[in-house]
Amino acid sequence: MFFGLSEEQLLIQDSFRGTLDRLVSLDRIREISNGNSSIDRALWRELTALGLPGLLIDEEQGGSGLQLFEAAIVATELGRSMASVPFASAAIMAPLALKHAGSDTQQKEWLPKIASGDIIIGTALAQAASGARRGAGVTASNNRLNGKASFALDASEADAILIADEDSNLYLARTDAKGLEQKNLPTIDGARPLSDIILTDVDVEHLGNGSKDCVEDIINAGRIILTAESFGAGEEMLRRAVAYAKERKQFDRVIASFQAVKHLCAEMAAELQPCQSLIWYAAYAYDNLPEEARLVVLLAKSHMDEVGRFVARTATEVHGGMGYTDLMGLHFWFKRIGFNRAQLGSPEKLRAMAAAMQGFTGAITPASSQTAAAR
């Protein structure tokens, strides 16, 4: 049995890798991270031409009709290049929400615009993924929302926002709607914005065909994408560490010849490489084995979050003092891995949820998992 990428999947990988290598430089990453815009619009246009926003959208609606496995391949390349584009929200969770919970009219209105890159949809699903924090929470009445949706992803430059209320119902709110206010939040990753969405009697569209299970599936798709992105970022940090070790000299020898440095690089590779199989299986299970997918996704993200932190720290150590400088730029990947770790459930929360699913602990909901993880 062959375990690997098909010719079509390799072509997708090569196409995106080539485009990202050509268009994304360290100077461009630095410019976006330190600038006023959180999205590289020129890059977004190029990737749209490759079909990035429409990967999961059916062909009759302008998309490619692919599955989450192919999207995870693309996410790895985006993480490797540190591309500043709203992939997890605009191209994954929002289209899936419309496909599974939207009416035929809503799908015809929104999905072709998403596939063409004409609109960007952010997501505010933190309440459904991890439970509402103090002072946050969204309530709905007669297709109007009130409250605060915390940690909205890619909402600052979006045309609409996908919001889940306290009962895990899904709504689309246009960012120019009356009564909607955004407060941008400082994050460790300047190229990945978060916002608090303040809602005061905001008129919204209800995606009425969904369910609580549907919302959880959408969040799990986002978790897979963030996990694949962190894997790509980890691979790039490992590559940079090895390349630096082959060039940097001490005592008239390259430091790659020192046993201690060899061990650091080998440990990173040994921890990181098995994660690829775990991520691929999680994406495959999401597409083909729904009865296994939820548990595997929780385990994949929680494990990659821990491995990512180890690789980010160790790759920086291989660079010595230079690893902490802006010149080397390692901190951009370091921050992306840390940012993804905190999104859609920390590893502690996800492990608590996985333990409950397997009967090792009492039933844990996303909201109550916060308490369990804090113990």
C-alpha positions in Angstrom: 0.0 0.0 0.0 1.3 3.4 -0.9 1.3 6.1 1.8 2.1 9.4 0.2 0.9 12.2 -2.0 -0.7 11.5 -5.4 0.6 13.2 -8.5 -2.2 15.7 -8.3 -1.4 16.5 -4.7 2.3 16.9 -5.5 1.4 19.3 -8.3 -0.7 21.3 -5.9 2.2 21.4 -3.4 4.8 22.4 -6.0 2.5 25.1 -7.5 2.0 26.8 -4.2 5.5 26.3 -3.0 6.9 27.8 -6.2 4.6 30.9 -6.0 5.3 31.5 -2.3 9.1 31.1 -2.7 8.9 33.7 -5.5 6.7 36.2 -3.8 7.4 36.0 -0.1 10.8 37.2 1.2 12.0 38.0 4.7 11.8 41.7 4.0 8.2 41.3 2.9 7.3 39.3 6.0 9.0 42.1 8.1 7.1 44.8 6.2 3.7 43.1 6.8 4.3 42.2 10.4 5.4 45.8 11.3 2.9 47.6 9.0 -0.7 48.7 9.2 -2.1 45.9 7.0 -2.4 42.3 8.2 -3.0 40.9 4.7 -0.5 40.8 1.9 -3.0 41.9 -0.8 -0.6 41.4 -3.7 0.1 37.8 -2.5 -3.6 37.2 -1.9 -4.3 38.1 -5.6 -1.6 35.7 -6.8 -2.8 32.9 -4.6 -6.4 33.5 -5.7 -5.3 33.0 -9.3 -4.1 29.5 -8.1 -7.5 28.8 -6.6 -6.6 29.3 -2.9 -9.9 30.7 -1.6 -12.0 28.1 -3.5 -10.1 24.9 -2.7 -13.1 23.5 -0.8 -15.8 25.1 -2.8 -17.6 23.0 -5.5 -16.7 23.6 -9.1 -20.1 24.8 -10.1 -19.7 27.6 -7.6 -16.3 28.6 -8.9 -14.1 26.5 -6.7 -11.8 23.5 -7.1 -14.0 20.9 -5.3 -11.0 19.5 -3.3 -11.0 18.1 0.2 -9.4 19.1 3.5 -6.4 16.9 2.9 -5.4 19.1 -0.1 -6.0 22.2 2.0 -3.7 20.8 4.7 -1.0 20.4 2.1 -1.4 24.1 1.1 -1.5 25.2 4.7 1.9 23.5 5.3 3.4 25.6 2.5 1.7 28.8 3.9 3.3 28.1 7.3 6.7 27.4 5.8 6.6 30.8 3.9 4.9 32.8 6.7 2.4 34.0 4.1 0.1 36.7 5.5 -3.2 35.6 4.1 -6.5 34.7 5.8 -6.6 31.0 4.8 -8.0 29.2 7.9 -10.9 31.6 8.2 -11.7 32.8 4.7 -10.9 29.7 2.7 -11.7 26.9 5.2 -14.1 27.6 8.1 -16.3 30.1 6.3 -16.9 28.1 3.1 -17.5 24.9 5.2 -20.1 26.8 7.3 -21.9 27.9 4.2 -21.7 24.5 2.6 -23.1 22.6 5.6 -25.3 25.1 7.3 -26.2 27.7 4.7 -29.4 27.6 2.5 -29.2 27.2 -1.2 -29.7 31.0 -1.6 -26.9 31.8 0.8 -24.6 29.4 -0.9 -25.3 30.9 -4.3 -24.8 34.4 -2.9 -21.6 33.9 -0.9 -19.6 31.0 -2.2 -18.8 32.3 -5.7 -17.6 35.5 -4.2 -15.4 33.7 -1.7 -13.9 31.5 -4.5 -13.1 34.5 -6.7 -11.4 36.3 -3.8 -13.9 39.2 -4.1 -14.7 39.0 -0.4 -13.0 37.8 2.8 -14.9 36.4 5.7 -13.3 36.3 9.2 -14.4 34.0 11.9 -15.5 34.5 15.6 -15.8 30.9 16.8 -13.7 31.1 20.0 -16.8 30.8 22.2 -17.9 27.6 20.5 -14.3 26.2 20.5 -13.2 27.0 24.0 -16.1 28.5 25.9 -16.9 32.1 26.6 -14.5 34.2 28.6 -15.6 36.5 31.4 -17.4 39.5 29.8 -17.8 37.8 26.5 -20.6 35.8 24.8 -23.1 36.3 22.0 -26.9 36.0 22.2 -29.3 35.9 19.3 -32.9 37.0 19.0 -34.9 37.4 15.7 -31.7 37.3 13.6 -30.1 40.1 15.7 -27.0 39.6 17.8 -25.9 41.2 21.0 -22.8 40.7 23.1 -19.1 40.4 22.5 -17.4 37.8 20.3 -13.8 37.5 21.4 -10.7 36.6 19.4 -12.2 36.9 16.0 -9.7 35.7 13.4 -8.9 37.7 10.3 -11.8 40.0 10.9 -10.0 43.4 10.8 -10.0 43.5 7.0 -12.9 41.2 6.3 -16.1 42.0 4.5 -18.2 39.7 6.8 -17.7 37.7 10.0 -18.9 34.2 10.8 -20.1 34.3 14.4 -21.3 31.5 16.7 -23.7 32.4 19.5 -23.9 30.7 23.0 -26.0 27.9 21.5 -23.6 27.2 18.7 -25.9 28.7 16.0 -24.0 30.3 13.1 -24.5 33.7 11.7 -23.0 35.9 9.1 -22.6 39.6 10.0 -21.4 42.2 7.5 -18.6 44.3 8.9 -20.3 47.5 7.9 -23.5 46.5 9.6 -25.0 49.1 12.0 -24.2 48.3 15.6 -21.0 46.2 14.9 -17.8 47.5 16.3 -14.3 46.0 16.1 -11.5 46.4 18.6 -8.2 45.1 17.3 -6.2 43.2 19.8 -2.4 43.2 20.1 -1.0 39.7 19.4 2.5 38.2 19.3 2.1 37.7 15.6 1.8 41.0 13.8 0.7 39.3 10.6 -2.2 37.5 12.2 -4.8 39.9 13.7 -7.4 39.2 16.3 -10.4 41.3 17.2 -13.1 41.7 19.7 -16.4 42.1 18.0 -18.9 44.2 19.9 -22.5 43.6 18.8 -25.4 45.8 19.6 -28.6 44.7 18.0 -26.8 43.8 14.8 -28.9 42.5 11.9 -27.3 39.2 10.6 -28.0 36.2 8.4 -28.7 33.0 10.2 -27.2 29.8 8.7 -30.1 27.8 9.8 -29.2 24.3 8.5 -26.4 23.8 11.0 -26.2 22.0 14.3 -23.8 21.8 17.3 -22.0 18.9 15.6 -21.7 21.0 12.4 -20.1 23.8 14.3 -17.7 21.4 16.0 -16.8 19.9 12.6 -16.1 23.4 11.2 -13.8 24.2 14.2 -12.0 20.9 13.7 -11.3 21.8 10.1 -9.8 25.0 11.3 -7.7 23.1 13.9 -6.3 20.9 11.2 -5.3 23.8 9.1 -3.6 25.7 11.9 -1.8 22.4 12.8 -0.5 22.0 9.3 0.6 25.6 9.2 2.5 25.1 12.4 4.2 22.0 11.0 5.3 24.0 7.9 6.7 26.8 10.2 8.5 24.2 12.3 10.1 22.6 9.1 11.3 26.0 8.0 12.8 26.8 11.4 14.6 23.4 11.3 15.9 24.1 7.7 17.2 27.5 8.7 18.9 26.0 11.8 20.7 23.3 9.8 21.7 25.8 7.1 23.1 28.2 9.7 25.0 25.4 11.5 26.7 24.5 8.2 27.9 28.1 7.7 28.7 29.4 11.2 32.3 28.7 12.3 33.8 28.5 15.8 37.3 27.4 16.5 37.9 27.2 12.7 35.2 24.6 12.4 31.5 24.8 11.3 29.3 24.3 14.3 27.4 21.6 12.4 30.4 19.4 13.1 29.9 19.7 16.9 28.2 16.7 18.4 26.0 18.9 20.6 24.6 20.8 17.6 24.1 17.6 15.7 22.0 16.3 18.5 19.9 19.4 18.7 19.1 19.2 15.0 18.5 15.5 15.1 16.1 15.9 18.1 14.1 18.5 16.2 13.8 16.3 13.1 12.9 13.2 15.2 10.1 15.1 17.0 8.8 17.0 13.9 8.7 14.4 11.1 6.2 12.0 12.7 3.8 15.0 13.0 3.3 15.0 9.3 1.8 11.6 9.3 -0.5 12.5 12.2 -1.7 15.7 10.4 -2.2 13.8 7.2 -4.2 11.2 8.9 -6.3 13.8 10.8 -7.1 15.5 7.4 -7.9 12.1 5.8 -10.1 11.1 8.7 -12.0 14.4 8.4 -12.7 13.7 4.8 -13.4 10.0 5.0 -13.7 8.7 8.6 -15.9 11.1 10.6 -16.3 8.7 13.5 -12.5 8.9 14.1 -11.9 12.5 13.0 -12.8 14.4 16.2 -10.5 12.5 18.4 -7.6 12.4 16.0 -7.9 16.2 15.3 -7.7 16.9 19.0 -4.6 14.7 19.4 -3.0 16.1 16.3 -3.2 19.7 17.2 -2.3 19.3 20.9 0.7 17.2 20.0 1.9 19.5 17.2 1.5 22.5 19.5 3.9 21.0 21.9 6.4 19.8 19.3 6.2 23.2 17.6 7.2 25.0 20.8 10.1 22.6 21.2 11.3 23.1 17.6 10.9 26.9 17.8 13.0 27.1 20.9 15.7 24.7 19.8 16.1 26.2 16.4 16.6 29.5 18.0 19.2 28.0 20.4 21.2 26.6 17.4 21.6 30.1 16.1 23.0 31.2 19.4 22.7 34.9 20.1 21.9 35.6 16.4 18.7 33.7 16.8 17.2 36.5 18.8 18.0 39.2 16.3 15.5 40.7 13.8 18.2 40.2 11.1 17.7 36.4 11.1 13.9 36.7 11.3 13.4 33.5 13.2 11.0 35.2 15.5 8.4 35.5 12.8 8.0 31.7 12.6 8.4 31.4 16.4 5.5 33.8 16.9 3.3 32.1 14.3 3.8 28.7 16.1 2.9 30.4 19.4 -0.1 32.1 18.0 -1.5 28.9 16.4 -1.0 27.1 19.7 -3.5 29.4 21.4 -6.2 29.3 18.7 -9.3 27.1 18.7 -8.2 25.5 21.9 -4.9 25.2 23.7 -3.1 21.8 23.9 -4.2 21.5 27.5 -7.8 22.0 26.7 -7.7 19.7 23.7 -6.1 16.9 25.7 -8.8 17.3 28.4 -11.5 17.0 25.7 -9.8 14.0 24.1 -9.6 12.3 27.5 -13.3 12.8 28.1 -14.2 11.5 24.7 -12.3 8.3 25.5 -13.9 7.9 28.9 -10.8 8.6 30.9 -12.4 11.5 32.7 -15.9 12.9 33.1 -17.7 14.6 30.3 -15.9 17.9 29.3 -17.5 20.5 27.2 -15.3 23.2 25.6 -16.5 25.7 28.3 -15.8 23.3 31.2 -12.5 22.2 29.7 -11.0 25.6 30.7 -11.5 24.7 34.4 -10.1 21.2 33.9 -7.0 22.4 32.1 -6.3 25.0 34.8 -6.1 22.4 37.5 
